[in-house]
Amino acid sequence: MKKIAILGSGTVGQTFATRLNALGYEVMIGTRNLQEKLAAPGKDGAKNGFAQWHEKNGTIKAGTFEEAAAFGEMILNVSQGANSIAVLNLAKAKNLEGKILVDISNPLDFSKGMPPGLVPELSNFNSLGEEIQKTFSNAKVVKTLNTMWCGIMVDPSIIKGDHINYICGNDEAAKTTVKEFLNTLGWKDQNILDLGDLSSARGTEAVLPVWLRIYGAKKMGAFNFNIVS
């Protein structure tokens, strides 16, 4: 699968698009309204980060969520987790049908400020990954890469030693394809831990509140977890 759609145009989406483009994939990044995204002023009144990034990465296609989903043979969801169902509805179910949908988002709830918790309806006995699969039943949802900083997601070698990336999903063939995709990013097989079906997303999404507190203590995101025994 050489055509990759990325739903979400923030830092995570840009990080994936840049890396995948460098690896030779055809990439299209999707946003809600491309013209508004390009025209929006940055915090300092200058061009915003997306406009600057897009100028530097002109070979990467950009469009709406629907256009990106139609383009991609594989789809990466890196939208804000609390909004992911709405984003995927904008992408249109017909464009997700039969495709592998890699869910990298987390259902963070910022309603009470920082640090966030998890959206109650998407935690404990449910998860964002499961909700996406229930809502878009003809897609093949695989959850992975959602427990770390985006720089490590796309290049695990930037930190030393062994560290773990979790994967889960209901479709074994889809998970195998995603594991091969992870290999191209630099993830070794022995560092990809298969947790079984998509209900395991309840656990991996719950890692984020811990990750955020470690980030707050260390003041940096270039770390990950490992399992020793």
Phi, psi and omega in degrees: 000109185258346179258117184243128173260138178240116180262103184132124188247016177280200183301317181295314179299317179295321180297314178296314183299316180297314181294313182293323176298318179295332179276359175099006176283152167274125190235138169229126180259134183250144177220169185295312180217104188298315183295320176295321180296318180289328185272342185297133179289151175283179183296331181262010180088348178276186177300143180284171184300322183293317180298316178296315180299317183294324177297321182282341185234057187294342179280350178271124180289153177220145180192197177282169175303318181295316180296318180295315181296323177294326182288319192283139169277331171232144185238131176254124174264109176238023177288166175298127190304322180296339181252003190297320179298318178297319178298315181291329173296321176293329177291337178082128182303325181298332180276350178260343188300126177078357184262155172283126179245106181273114183264114184248001185272166178228141185278066183283139182247110182261013187295337178250021177086202182258148349287154183284162168257204176249146177303122186306320182288348183240032181213174182064274182257017175209174176206164176298316180303315179294321181295321176297316180296320178294320184286323181240073192293341181269358172271161178250095188276129175233127180261129179193164172065015187262012185243023185206172176291147187296331177299323178284325177310312188269349179203088183295345183286353182287347169240152187280155171080179179280141173206160197253141167239130181268153175217142174207155180175161183274340184255112185295320180295321178295319178297320178299316178297319180292323176300319177295321175298317178298323176302320181293335176280348180113002179281124177281149181306320184290347179255009175251113184257114180277117182261010176094221187283179190290346176297339178292345175298335176301323180282313184291325177293331179285350176292331189299318176302324176292313181304316183295325178287324174294318177302317179296324180284321184270342181062030177198154184253359184276067176213162176208177183257154172225164178243125178238150179209000000 
